[in-house]
Amino acid sequence: MNTGGCATHASRTVCAEDLGGEEIGRSEVPSQMLTVDMVTEAPRKMSTQDRINEVLDNCPMSNPMPCLAEVQRLNEQLMSEILARHKED
């Protein structure tokens, strides 16, 4: 389940579509109530492409081989996902 632009606040999930494009500053809730620890981002499964980018971003140039091996493994997984999606169509 992809929850994209959603946030959970006081056990109520609010998505960007629900806001209807209104400015959040116009909310009836006093601003002092909206603290960072009260609003938690809904969990989202990281895509294989996101994980590849994260590995590359955090790869130390002094020792890139473990990163390259992980990227190769993730690329193979990504290709499998694409082929599986193609077969479903």
Long-range contacts (C-beta under 8 A, 24 or more apart in sequence): 2-44, 2-45, 3-42, 3-43, 3-44, 4-44, 6-42, 7-39, 7-40, 7-41, 7-42, 8-39, 8-40, 8-41, 8-42, 9-38, 9-39, 9-40, 10-38, 13-42, 48-74, 48-77, 48-78, 48-81, 49-78, 52-78
